[in-house]
Amino acid sequence: MEKKIIIAKCVRCGKLLLSKIGTKTKMCPYCNMRFSLDAAVIVARLDSAREAKIMLAELKRRRAQGQMGAVRPQKLGSESFS
């Protein structure tokens, strides 16, 4: 099944955000920077918006607890981590 949603990292502030696959640019809701998703670190690729929201909440929780070292960034085109 083709992945439909990505979790990307803003190139300016580093905050995590959701985007549909195929979107060329994204506006960060935190720092208002518009950037190309080709330049962003793709943290995960997911099948549904529901899965993406759950994973994003978990990643934000880990970041708040200082556990982001456990997250492995991925290049565009790679499979998502489990």
BELNORKA-V182891 format. One line per field, one symbol per residue. ss: DSSP state (@ for helix, = for strand, . for the rest). burial: # if it has 9 or more other C-alpha atoms within 8 Angstrom, else .. A space follows every 50 residues. Layout:
ss=???
burial=???
//
This chain:
ss=....=====......=====....===......===....======..@@ @@@@@@@@@@@@@@...@@@...=........
burial=..#########....####......#.#......###..#########.. ##...#..##.##..........#.....#..
//
